[in-house]
């Protein structure tokens, strides 16, 4: 098997960045650690690069209170971030309006190696409960992680491969929580134990279970309710009272979204040897999740019978769709400190995954998705020589994908990708210059249908920044990026029960290319900090999936198209110290973002683009106690593609408190929050399921984090 050859080669010689932590992030050692207000990116070679104009970090109590079942829903208060919110058990991040194949979700610099990028209904196999730090990278910086990060990258850090040797004989961290909207119960724990002065072992686990999600109003959107009322009237007129009653029941369904329960558990074991020469470690982990997929009212699909009955196709009664997935994963990280000269260190990172998920229709097995993958990176990190520093590296990605079942909408395929990249920074007084480049060769082979494609892509970026005042910098980044189409974009052709769509690709697609321009200003002004970024991307041969307005197998047909397109928008955030009283600091902060995306040549809006969003908060902070109240306004989105429904505006009001009885540096805390206090109905426009899967209603949450 071709994958086995790559696995052996990769294990022997390739991988990538073992990220070193900043000092503040390493202190405390909890599952989630508090860091200073200053944003410091953990990858040492990019920690000060101005090309990272769009970088956000979640850690400490802020991360604890943001955690949801999926990584996408955990990040939505950050600037420029939304989520697919397909169901509580499956949600990926949306950055600057980009999702799917344009956003990489990473664990310690390596991809999740699951099936979450292939379809919005597939969960990300990274549990936020076991993370201690999450970084969101937008713009040209994401070139470091591959062309599939053209829209950005989300990097999640855990300690399954330890990063330091604890001072105490045994170090224990725990996190437990409860949320009322879905009766969610969660718990996570981790143990680190030094065996010698240089060897430390680690074990962790987590469990989360939730019931169906409570909401503040009707399950269906106004458009879908009107559709069901029309169906009820038609069925009643035709003398079908049972069908009419069913349609009326769907139209008036409220309070709870059926079939949204979840259950997830994870476990991990790891070790690391850490000494003056560097470090080496490895881990193995398990991820297991079962979750429901709500049904679109009126959606169905015909199953062809093995034997025709009187020359007609039969249509089977379908049970609720649920997904059960499992992943076994192995990781390796190593770093050699060279001790000077041109190189500062050599870093190795490798991940291997064996993944399977099953889409059930009631108790019947529908389709099985199997993914076996390997990803590795090797980095040569340069020492700082009079303001010149950088990194040179290589990356390998191999994936064997197989879908088995009557509704396997993608044929078995293998993707192989090899990349070479470099990033360099030069400081000349107040002026900074960054250069980044990446070459990739991608091969996508679907042997069972006799199709295979090979793509060469070349990407690059240049950034210039200037310090106009102390702690205030302006800059501009120009990038040219190129992305090879995925197997799903090329070869999809069939019904997909979980998305309730008939999905069609195009094997003749070429690479997707874009020119990007990003300008920013960020810094401090008195007691205020601020950042404002504007961006625009001009795409050539942009690939997108759109509803065609026709049906096959009683399912709407979503087809991939390739046309020119333009994205533009902005992200802004600011925080100001209002007053100080005793041990308390009183702050106000605001986040705003907007993106507009259009298909060229009069093609109209790109589907599923988040609308304008404005979030503001007031917070009181001390070493032992925090309290916050905030309001988030999400505008309506009536700029929609053909056959796409609009979404109404809404306002979410949230409040939270956190108490650290042992002080901020210890990490032990008790926290509580009430989200969506006024129980409003909100729908994320980026979601495929927005018309029948609204956001949570009022949700009271309480949690405890302990370390000792």
Secondary structure by P-SEA (a helix, b strand, c coil): caaaaaaaaaaccbbbbccccccccccccccbbbbccbbbbccccccccccccbbbbbccaaaaaacccccccccccccccccccccccbbbbbccccccccccccccccccccccccccccccccccccccbbbbbccccccccccccccbbbbbbbcccccccccccbbbbbbbbcccccccccccbbbbbbcccccccccccbbbbbcccccccccccaaaaaaaaaaaaaaaaaccaaaaaaaaaaaacccccccccbbbbbbbccccccccccccccccccccbbbbbbbcccbbbbbbbccccccbbbbbbccbbbbbbbbbbbbbbbccccccccccbbbbbbbbbbbbbbbbccccccbbbbbbbccbbbbbccccccccccccbbbbbbbbbbbbccccccccbbbbbbbbbbbbbbbcccbbbbbbbbbbbbbbbbccccbbbbbbbbbbbbbbbbccccccccccccbbbbbccccccccccccccccccbbbbbccccbbbbbbbbbbbbbbcccccbbbbbbbbbbcccccccccccccccbbbbbbbbbbbccccccccccccccccccbbbbbbbbbbbbbbbbccccccccccccbbbbbbccccccccccccbbbbbbbbccccccbbbbbbbbbbbbbccccccccccccccccccccccbbbbbccccccccccccccbbbbbbccccc
